[in-house]
Amino acid sequence: MTVHTVPTSAAPATRVLPAHEASRLTEGGDQAHIVLNDQTYTLRITRAGKLILTK
């Protein structure tokens, strides 16, 4: 699995954020569940190629 990193100007210059391909998270589909603590969120890729994250 390839993980890209994206520098961010809002953080110190040494901080690099991880970046993940949405199509890999959805395993080639258009939706995936993301769990944070005990909450499950749905990540959806729209037909226009935008991302929507809902609870």
Predicted model as a PDB file, atoms N, CA, C, CB and O in Angstrom, pLDDT in the B-factor column:
MODEL        1                                                                  
ATOM      1  N   MET A   1       0.839  -1.177   0.000  1.00 53.00           N  
ATOM      2  CA  MET A   1       0.000   0.000   0.000  1.00 53.00           C  
ATOM      3  C   MET A   1       0.880   1.235   0.000  1.00 53.00           C  
ATOM      4  CB  MET A   1      -0.953   0.001   1.207  1.00 53.00           C  
ATOM      5  O   MET A   1       1.762   1.381   0.846  1.00 53.00           O  
ATOM      6  N   THR A   2       0.639   2.109  -0.941  1.00 61.00           N  
ATOM      7  CA  THR A   2       1.395   3.342  -1.037  1.00 61.00           C  
ATOM      8  C   THR A   2       0.670   4.433  -0.267  1.00 61.00           C  
ATOM      9  CB  THR A   2       1.603   3.752  -2.508  1.00 61.00           C  
ATOM     10  O   THR A   2      -0.524   4.651  -0.473  1.00 61.00           O  
ATOM     11  N   VAL A   3       1.374   5.110   0.606  1.00 64.00           N  
ATOM     12  CA  VAL A   3       0.813   6.234   1.353  1.00 64.00           C  
ATOM     13  C   VAL A   3       1.571   7.481   0.939  1.00 64.00           C  
ATOM     14  CB  VAL A   3       0.899   6.004   2.905  1.00 64.00           C  
ATOM     15  O   VAL A   3       2.792   7.556   1.073  1.00 64.00           O  
ATOM     16  N   HIS A   4       0.835   8.455   0.437  1.00 69.00           N  
ATOM     17  CA  HIS A   4       1.433   9.717   0.021  1.00 69.00           C  
ATOM     18  C   HIS A   4       1.463  10.660   1.212  1.00 69.00           C  
ATOM     19  CB  HIS A   4       0.652  10.345  -1.165  1.00 69.00           C  
ATOM     20  O   HIS A   4       0.646  10.538   2.124  1.00 69.00           O  
ATOM     21  N   THR A   5       2.374  11.573   1.209  1.00 66.00           N  
ATOM     22  CA  THR A   5       2.422  12.585   2.254  1.00 66.00           C  
ATOM     23  C   THR A   5       2.243  13.948   1.626  1.00 66.00           C  
ATOM     24  CB  THR A   5       3.746  12.514   3.043  1.00 66.00           C  
ATOM     25  O   THR A   5       2.716  14.206   0.519  1.00 66.00           O  
ATOM     26  N   VAL A   6       1.559  14.813   2.342  1.00 66.00           N  
ATOM     27  CA  VAL A   6       1.276  16.152   1.847  1.00 66.00           C  
ATOM     28  C   VAL A   6       1.730  17.163   2.884  1.00 66.00           C  
ATOM     29  CB  VAL A   6      -0.231  16.326   1.526  1.00 66.00           C  
ATOM     30  O   VAL A   6       1.216  17.167   4.003  1.00 66.00           O  
ATOM     31  N   PRO A   7       2.685  18.024   2.537  1.00 64.00           N  
ATOM     32  CA  PRO A   7       3.094  19.049   3.496  1.00 64.00           C  
ATOM     33  C   PRO A   7       1.955  20.037   3.702  1.00 64.00           C  
ATOM     34  CB  PRO A   7       4.372  19.784   3.013  1.00 64.00           C  
ATOM     35  O   PRO A   7       1.182  20.303   2.782  1.00 64.00           O  
ATOM     36  N   THR A   8       1.856  20.568   4.888  1.00 61.00           N  
ATOM     37  CA  THR A   8       0.811  21.545   5.184  1.00 61.00           C  
ATOM     38  C   THR A   8       1.445  22.831   5.680  1.00 61.00           C  
ATOM     39  CB  THR A   8      -0.186  20.993   6.229  1.00 61.00           C  
ATOM     40  O   THR A   8       2.369  22.810   6.493  1.00 61.00           O  
ATOM     41  N   SER A   9       0.936  23.958   5.179  1.00 63.00           N  
ATOM     42  CA  SER A   9       1.515  25.243   5.562  1.00 63.00           C  
ATOM     43  C   SER A   9       1.015  25.700   6.930  1.00 63.00           C  
ATOM     44  CB  SER A   9       1.192  26.299   4.509  1.00 63.00           C  
ATOM     45  O   SER A   9       1.625  26.578   7.540  1.00 63.00           O  
ATOM     46  N   ALA A  10      -0.088  25.121   7.429  1.00 62.00           N  
ATOM     47  CA  ALA A  10      -0.639  25.523   8.717  1.00 62.00           C  
ATOM     48  C   ALA A  10       0.141  24.930   9.888  1.00 62.00           C  
ATOM     49  CB  ALA A  10      -2.093  25.110   8.808  1.00 62.00           C  
ATOM     50  O   ALA A  10       0.029  25.418  11.012  1.00 62.00           O  
ATOM     51  N   ALA A  11       0.915  23.905   9.643  1.00 55.00           N  
ATOM     52  CA  ALA A  11       1.698  23.246  10.685  1.00 55.00           C  
ATOM     53  C   ALA A  11       3.165  23.633  10.525  1.00 55.00           C  
ATOM     54  CB  ALA A  11       1.523  21.699  10.623  1.00 55.00           C  
ATOM     55  O   ALA A  11       3.551  24.211   9.509  1.00 55.00           O  
ATOM     56  N   PRO A  12       3.979  23.315  11.528  1.00 59.00           N  
ATOM     57  CA  PRO A  12       5.418  23.585  11.387  1.00 59.00           C  
ATOM     58  C   PRO A  12       5.985  22.918  10.130  1.00 59.00           C  
ATOM     59  CB  PRO A  12       6.181  23.093  12.634  1.00 59.00           C  
ATOM     60  O   PRO A  12       5.451  21.916   9.657  1.00 59.00           O  
ATOM     61  N   ALA A  13       7.043  23.469   9.610  1.00 74.00           N  
ATOM     62  CA  ALA A  13       7.623  22.989   8.351  1.00 74.00           C  
ATOM     63  C   ALA A  13       8.034  21.524   8.412  1.00 74.00           C  
ATOM     64  CB  ALA A  13       8.822  23.831   7.984  1.00 74.00           C  
ATOM     65  O   ALA A  13       8.096  20.874   7.369  1.00 74.00           O  
ATOM     66  N   THR A  14       8.315  20.984   9.584  1.00 84.00           N  
ATOM     67  CA  THR A  14       8.752  19.597   9.684  1.00 84.00           C  
ATOM     68  C   THR A  14       7.589  18.616   9.711  1.00 84.00           C  
ATOM     69  CB  THR A  14       9.594  19.414  10.915  1.00 84.00           C  
ATOM     70  O   THR A  14       7.812  17.413   9.575  1.00 84.00           O  
ATOM     71  N   ARG A  15       6.362  19.084   9.880  1.00 87.00           N  
ATOM     72  CA  ARG A  15       5.194  18.211   9.974  1.00 87.00           C  
ATOM     73  C   ARG A  15       4.702  17.846   8.581  1.00 87.00           C  
ATOM     74  CB  ARG A  15       4.068  18.888  10.782  1.00 87.00           C  
ATOM     75  O   ARG A  15       4.489  18.725   7.745  1.00 87.00           O  
ATOM     76  N   VAL A  16       4.519  16.554   8.327  1.00 94.00           N  
ATOM     77  CA  VAL A  16       3.982  16.074   7.059  1.00 94.00           C  
ATOM     78  C   VAL A  16       2.774  15.211   7.379  1.00 94.00           C  
ATOM     79  CB  VAL A  16       5.056  15.277   6.233  1.00 94.00           C  
ATOM     80  O   VAL A  16       2.858  14.288   8.190  1.00 94.00           O  
ATOM     81  N   LEU A  17       1.654  15.511   6.740  1.00 95.00           N  
ATOM     82  CA  LEU A  17       0.435  14.753   6.974  1.00 95.00           C  
ATOM     83  C   LEU A  17       0.353  13.549   6.047  1.00 95.00           C  
ATOM     84  CB  LEU A  17      -0.788  15.642   6.788  1.00 95.00           C  
ATOM     85  O   LEU A  17       0.762  13.642   4.890  1.00 95.00           O  
ATOM     86  N   PRO A  18      -0.166  12.416   6.526  1.00 95.00           N  
ATOM     87  CA  PRO A  18      -0.364  11.273   5.638  1.00 95.00           C  
ATOM     88  C   PRO A  18      -1.502  11.563   4.668  1.00 95.00           C  
ATOM     89  CB  PRO A  18      -0.658   9.990   6.450  1.00 95.00           C  
ATOM     90  O   PRO A  18      -2.454  12.261   5.017  1.00 95.00           O  
ATOM     91  N   ALA A  19      -1.411  11.038   3.470  1.00 96.00           N  
ATOM     92  CA  ALA A  19      -2.467  11.176   2.461  1.00 96.00           C  
ATOM     93  C   ALA A  19      -2.812   9.787   1.947  1.00 96.00           C  
ATOM     94  CB  ALA A  19      -2.021  12.119   1.282  1.00 96.00           C  
ATOM     95  O   ALA A  19      -1.927   8.954   1.754  1.00 96.00           O  
ATOM     96  N   HIS A  20      -4.073   9.542   1.730  1.00 95.00           N  
ATOM     97  CA  HIS A  20      -4.541   8.222   1.306  1.00 95.00           C  
ATOM     98  C   HIS A  20      -5.406   8.365   0.066  1.00 95.00           C  
ATOM     99  CB  HIS A  20      -5.329   7.518   2.439  1.00 95.00           C  
ATOM    100  O   HIS A  20      -6.219   9.285  -0.025  1.00 95.00           O  
ATOM    101  N   GLU A  21      -5.237   7.474  -0.874  1.00 96.00           N  
ATOM    102  CA  GLU A  21      -6.061   7.468  -2.077  1.00 96.00           C  
ATOM    103  C   GLU A  21      -7.470   7.021  -1.707  1.00 96.00           C  
ATOM    104  CB  GLU A  21      -5.452   6.540  -3.170  1.00 96.00           C  
ATOM    105  O   GLU A  21      -7.646   5.934  -1.157  1.00 96.00           O  
ATOM    106  N   ALA A  22      -8.477   7.842  -2.002  1.00 95.00           N  
ATOM    107  CA  ALA A  22      -9.861   7.517  -1.657  1.00 95.00           C  
ATOM    108  C   ALA A  22     -10.310   6.232  -2.342  1.00 95.00           C  
ATOM    109  CB  ALA A  22     -10.791   8.670  -2.044  1.00 95.00           C  
ATOM    110  O   ALA A  22     -11.062   5.455  -1.753  1.00 95.00           O  
ATOM    111  N   SER A  23      -9.871   5.998  -3.557  1.00 94.00           N  
ATOM    112  CA  SER A  23     -10.283   4.783  -4.266  1.00 94.00           C  
ATOM    113  C   SER A  23      -9.738   3.523  -3.595  1.00 94.00           C  
ATOM    114  CB  SER A  23      -9.816   4.838  -5.720  1.00 94.00           C  
ATOM    115  O   SER A  23     -10.337   2.454  -3.707  1.00 94.00           O  
ATOM    116  N   ARG A  24      -8.629   3.642  -2.913  1.00 95.00           N  
ATOM    117  CA  ARG A  24      -8.108   2.489  -2.161  1.00 95.00           C  
ATOM    118  C   ARG A  24      -8.914   2.268  -0.883  1.00 95.00           C  
ATOM    119  CB  ARG A  24      -6.614   2.696  -1.816  1.00 95.00           C  
ATOM    120  O   ARG A  24      -9.158   1.129  -0.485  1.00 95.00           O  
ATOM    121  N   LEU A  25      -9.327   3.367  -0.242  1.00 96.00           N  
ATOM    122  CA  LEU A  25     -10.158   3.242   0.953  1.00 96.00           C  
ATOM    123  C   LEU A  25     -11.492   2.586   0.620  1.00 96.00           C  
ATOM    124  CB  LEU A  25     -10.390   4.616   1.590  1.00 96.00           C  
ATOM    125  O   LEU A  25     -12.025   1.827   1.430  1.00 96.00           O  
ATOM    126  N   THR A  26     -12.036   2.865  -0.558  1.00 97.00           N  
ATOM    127  CA  THR A  26     -13.315   2.301  -0.972  1.00 97.00           C  
ATOM    128  C   THR A  26     -13.141   0.993  -1.745  1.00 97.00           C  
ATOM    129  CB  THR A  26     -14.074   3.305  -1.820  1.00 97.00           C  
ATOM    130  O   THR A  26     -14.120   0.415  -2.218  1.00 97.00           O  
ATOM    131  N   GLU A  27     -11.911   0.531  -1.873  1.00 97.00           N  
ATOM    132  CA  GLU A  27     -11.574  -0.700  -2.604  1.00 97.00           C  
ATOM    133  C   GLU A  27     -12.171  -0.705  -4.009  1.00 97.00           C  
ATOM    134  CB  GLU A  27     -12.065  -1.927  -1.829  1.00 97.00           C  
ATOM    135  O   GLU A  27     -12.701  -1.717  -4.469  1.00 97.00           O  
ATOM    136  N   GLY A  28     -12.077   0.447  -4.685  1.00 94.00           N  
ATOM    137  CA  GLY A  28     -12.534   0.560  -6.060  1.00 94.00           C  
ATOM    138  C   GLY A  28     -14.004   0.906  -6.192  1.00 94.00           C  
ATOM    139  O   GLY A  28     -14.477   1.168  -7.298  1.00 94.00           O  
ATOM    140  N   GLY A  29     -14.735   0.913  -5.092  1.00 97.00           N  
ATOM    141  CA  GLY A  29     -16.150   1.274  -5.132  1.00 97.00           C  
ATOM    142  C   GLY A  29     -16.316   2.757  -4.914  1.00 97.00           C  
ATOM    143  O   GLY A  29     -15.416   3.547  -5.198  1.00 97.00           O  
ATOM    144  N   ASP A  30     -17.493   3.134  -4.399  1.00 97.00           N  
ATOM    145  CA  ASP A  30     -17.704   4.556  -4.155  1.00 97.00           C  
ATOM    146  C   ASP A  30     -18.037   4.879  -2.702  1.00 97.00           C  
ATOM    147  CB  ASP A  30     -18.802   5.058  -5.037  1.00 97.00           C  
ATOM    148  O   ASP A  30     -18.349   6.025  -2.378  1.00 97.00           O  
ATOM    149  N   GLN A  31     -17.972   3.863  -1.815  1.00 98.00           N  
ATOM    150  CA  GLN A  31     -18.247   4.113  -0.403  1.00 98.00           C  
ATOM    151  C   GLN A  31     -17.339   3.280   0.491  1.00 98.00           C  
ATOM    152  CB  GLN A  31     -19.709   3.815  -0.086  1.00 98.00           C  
ATOM    153  O   GLN A  31     -16.882   2.198   0.121  1.00 98.00           O  
ATOM    154  N   ALA A  32     -17.094   3.825   1.686  1.00 98.00           N  
ATOM    155  CA  ALA A  32     -16.331   3.103   2.711  1.00 98.00           C  
ATOM    156  C   ALA A  32     -16.789   3.593   4.073  1.00 98.00           C  
ATOM    157  CB  ALA A  32     -14.786   3.308   2.532  1.00 98.00           C  
ATOM    158  O   ALA A  32     -17.252   4.725   4.212  1.00 98.00           O  
ATOM    159  N   HIS A  33     -16.659   2.741   5.073  1.00 98.00           N  
ATOM    160  CA  HIS A  33     -16.925   3.156   6.449  1.00 98.00           C  
ATOM    161  C   HIS A  33     -15.607   3.512   7.111  1.00 98.00           C  
ATOM    162  CB  HIS A  33     -17.664   2.040   7.247  1.00 98.00           C  
ATOM    163  O   HIS A  33     -14.596   2.838   6.917  1.00 98.00           O  
ATOM    164  N   ILE A  34     -15.633   4.574   7.891  1.00 97.00           N  
ATOM    165  CA  ILE A  34     -14.471   5.006   8.664  1.00 97.00           C  
ATOM    166  C   ILE A  34     -14.924   5.074  10.117  1.00 97.00           C  
ATOM    167  CB  ILE A  34     -13.900   6.402   8.157  1.00 97.00           C  
ATOM    168  O   ILE A  34     -15.921   5.724  10.433  1.00 97.00           O  
ATOM    169  N   VAL A  35     -14.191   4.403  10.996  1.00 97.00           N  
ATOM    170  CA  VAL A  35     -14.559   4.357  12.403  1.00 97.00           C  
ATOM    171  C   VAL A  35     -13.600   5.228  13.202  1.00 97.00           C  
ATOM    172  CB  VAL A  35     -14.550   2.903  12.932  1.00 97.00           C  
ATOM    173  O   VAL A  35     -12.382   5.116  13.060  1.00 97.00           O  
ATOM    174  N   LEU A  36     -14.154   6.094  14.039  1.00 97.00           N  
ATOM    175  CA  LEU A  36     -13.387   6.937  14.943  1.00 97.00           C  
ATOM    176  C   LEU A  36     -14.001   6.774  16.321  1.00 97.00           C  
ATOM    177  CB  LEU A  36     -13.382   8.443  14.483  1.00 97.00           C  
ATOM    178  O   LEU A  36     -15.163   7.114  16.542  1.00 97.00           O  
ATOM    179  N   ASN A  37     -13.211   6.251  17.241  1.00 97.00           N  
ATOM    180  CA  ASN A  37     -13.718   5.888  18.559  1.00 97.00           C  
ATOM    181  C   ASN A  37     -14.859   4.899  18.354  1.00 97.00           C  
ATOM    182  CB  ASN A  37     -14.190   7.153  19.366  1.00 97.00           C  
ATOM    183  O   ASN A  37     -14.639   3.856  17.738  1.00 97.00           O  
ATOM    184  N   ASP A  38     -16.044   5.167  18.831  1.00 96.00           N  
ATOM    185  CA  ASP A  38     -17.167   4.247  18.633  1.00 96.00           C  
ATOM    186  C   ASP A  38     -18.149   4.763  17.578  1.00 96.00           C  
ATOM    187  CB  ASP A  38     -17.899   4.022  19.956  1.00 96.00           C  
ATOM    188  O   ASP A  38     -19.266   4.256  17.473  1.00 96.00           O  
ATOM    189  N   GLN A  39     -17.744   5.757  16.806  1.00 98.00           N  
ATOM    190  CA  GLN A  39     -18.625   6.342  15.792  1.00 98.00           C  
ATOM    191  C   GLN A  39     -18.216   5.857  14.405  1.00 98.00           C  
ATOM    192  CB  GLN A  39     -18.588   7.891  15.857  1.00 98.00           C  
ATOM    193  O   GLN A  39     -17.030   5.800  14.082  1.00 98.00           O  
ATOM    194  N   THR A  40     -19.211   5.510  13.591  1.00 98.00           N  
ATOM    195  CA  THR A  40     -18.967   5.070  12.222  1.00 98.00           C  
ATOM    196  C   THR A  40     -19.422   6.157  11.258  1.00 98.00           C  
ATOM    197  CB  THR A  40     -19.696   3.733  11.928  1.00 98.00           C  
ATOM    198  O   THR A  40     -20.547   6.647  11.353  1.00 98.00           O  
ATOM    199  N   TYR A  41     -18.556   6.529  10.339  1.00 98.00           N  
ATOM    200  CA  TYR A  41     -18.832   7.531   9.327  1.00 98.00           C  
ATOM    201  C   TYR A  41     -18.803   6.853   7.963  1.00 98.00           C  
ATOM    202  CB  TYR A  41     -17.809   8.703   9.398  1.00 98.00           C  
ATOM    203  O   TYR A  41     -18.138   5.834   7.777  1.00 98.00           O  
ATOM    204  N   THR A  42     -19.530   7.431   7.013  1.00 98.00           N  
ATOM    205  CA  THR A  42     -19.530   6.913   5.651  1.00 98.00           C  
ATOM    206  C   THR A  42     -18.817   7.910   4.745  1.00 98.00           C  
ATOM    207  CB  THR A  42     -20.979   6.646   5.152  1.00 98.00           C  
ATOM    208  O   THR A  42     -19.171   9.088   4.698  1.00 98.00           O  
ATOM    209  N   LEU A  43     -17.809   7.424   4.026  1.00 98.00           N  
ATOM    210  CA  LEU A  43     -17.094   8.216   3.028  1.00 98.00           C  
ATOM    211  C   LEU A  43     -17.672   7.837   1.674  1.00 98.00           C  
ATOM    212  CB  LEU A  43     -15.529   7.971   3.085  1.00 98.00           C  
ATOM    213  O   LEU A  43     -17.727   6.657   1.329  1.00 98.00           O  
ATOM    214  N   ARG A  44     -18.103   8.826   0.906  1.00 98.00           N  
ATOM    215  CA  ARG A  44     -18.681   8.550  -0.405  1.00 98.00           C  
ATOM    216  C   ARG A  44     -17.989   9.394  -1.461  1.00 98.00           C  
ATOM    217  CB  ARG A  44     -20.198   8.821  -0.406  1.00 98.00           C  
ATOM    218  O   ARG A  44     -17.735  10.582  -1.262  1.00 98.00           O  
ATOM    219  N   ILE A  45     -17.687   8.759  -2.591  1.00 97.00           N  
ATOM    220  CA  ILE A  45     -17.141   9.464  -3.748  1.00 97.00           C  
ATOM    221  C   ILE A  45     -18.307   9.717  -4.700  1.00 97.00           C  
ATOM    222  CB  ILE A  45     -15.981   8.638  -4.451  1.00 97.00           C  
ATOM    223  O   ILE A  45     -18.961   8.775  -5.146  1.00 97.00           O  
ATOM    224  N   THR A  46     -18.566  10.978  -5.010  1.00 97.00           N  
ATOM    225  CA  THR A  46     -19.690  11.313  -5.883  1.00 97.00           C  
ATOM    226  C   THR A  46     -19.336  11.083  -7.348  1.00 97.00           C  
ATOM    227  CB  THR A  46     -20.118  12.768  -5.669  1.00 97.00           C  
ATOM    228  O   THR A  46     -18.177  10.857  -7.695  1.00 97.00           O  
ATOM    229  N   ARG A  47     -20.350  11.143  -8.193  1.00 96.00           N  
ATOM    230  CA  ARG A  47     -20.109  10.996  -9.642  1.00 96.00           C  
ATOM    231  C   ARG A  47     -19.225  12.121 -10.165  1.00 96.00           C  
ATOM    232  CB  ARG A  47     -21.444  10.978 -10.415  1.00 96.00           C  
ATOM    233  O   ARG A  47     -18.531  11.959 -11.169  1.00 96.00           O  
ATOM    234  N   ALA A  48     -19.255  13.267  -9.476  1.00 97.00           N  
ATOM    235  CA  ALA A  48     -18.433  14.420  -9.884  1.00 97.00           C  
ATOM    236  C   ALA A  48     -17.014  14.317  -9.346  1.00 97.00           C  
ATOM    237  CB  ALA A  48     -19.070  15.726  -9.405  1.00 97.00           C  
ATOM    238  O   ALA A  48     -16.192  15.199  -9.598  1.00 97.00           O  
ATOM    239  N   GLY A  49     -16.710  13.234  -8.593  1.00 96.00           N  
ATOM    240  CA  GLY A  49     -15.360  13.061  -8.072  1.00 96.00           C  
ATOM    241  C   GLY A  49     -15.090  13.808  -6.790  1.00 96.00           C  
ATOM    242  O   GLY A  49     -13.932  14.009  -6.421  1.00 96.00           O  
ATOM    243  N   LYS A  50     -16.140  14.226  -6.101  1.00 97.00           N  
ATOM    244  CA  LYS A  50     -15.996  14.910  -4.824  1.00 97.00           C  
ATOM    245  C   LYS A  50     -16.147  13.904  -3.689  1.00 97.00           C  
ATOM    246  CB  LYS A  50     -17.034  16.051  -4.687  1.00 97.00           C  
ATOM    247  O   LYS A  50     -16.681  12.813  -3.891  1.00 97.00           O  
ATOM    248  N   LEU A  51     -15.677  14.268  -2.495  1.00 97.00           N  
ATOM    249  CA  LEU A  51     -15.806  13.408  -1.327  1.00 97.00           C  
ATOM    250  C   LEU A  51     -16.851  13.964  -0.373  1.00 97.00           C  
ATOM    251  CB  LEU A  51     -14.457  13.258  -0.614  1.00 97.00           C  
ATOM    252  O   LEU A  51     -16.912  15.172  -0.140  1.00 97.00           O  
ATOM    253  N   ILE A  52     -17.677  13.074   0.179  1.00 98.00           N  
ATOM    254  CA  ILE A  52     -18.643  13.449   1.197  1.00 98.00           C  
ATOM    255  C   ILE A  52     -18.431  12.504   2.378  1.00 98.00           C  
ATOM    256  CB  ILE A  52     -20.125  13.383   0.652  1.00 98.00           C  
ATOM    257  O   ILE A  52     -18.378  11.285   2.210  1.00 98.00           O  
ATOM    258  N   LEU A  53     -18.312  13.080   3.567  1.00 97.00           N  
ATOM    259  CA  LEU A  53     -18.165  12.294   4.800  1.00 97.00           C  
ATOM    260  C   LEU A  53     -19.380  12.588   5.664  1.00 97.00           C  
ATOM    261  CB  LEU A  53     -16.818  12.634   5.564  1.00 97.00           C  
ATOM    262  O   LEU A  53     -19.620  13.735   6.040  1.00 97.00           O  
ATOM    263  N   THR A  54     -20.152  11.540   5.981  1.00 98.00           N  
ATOM    264  CA  THR A  54     -21.357  11.708   6.806  1.00 98.00           C  
ATOM    265  C   THR A  54     -21.303  10.775   7.996  1.00 98.00           C  
ATOM    266  CB  THR A  54     -22.635  11.445   5.981  1.00 98.00           C  
ATOM    267  O   THR A  54     -20.613   9.756   7.986  1.00 98.00           O  
ATOM    268  N   LYS A  55     -22.050  11.152   9.026  1.00 96.00           N  
ATOM    269  CA  LYS A  55     -22.116  10.359  10.238  1.00 96.00           C  
ATOM    270  C   LYS A  55     -23.299   9.433  10.182  1.00 96.00           C  
ATOM    271  CB  LYS A  55     -22.194  11.246  11.470  1.00 96.00           C  
ATOM    272  O   LYS A  55     -23.532   8.671  11.120  1.00 96.00           O  
TER     273      LYS A  55                                                      
ENDMDL                                                                          
END                                                                             
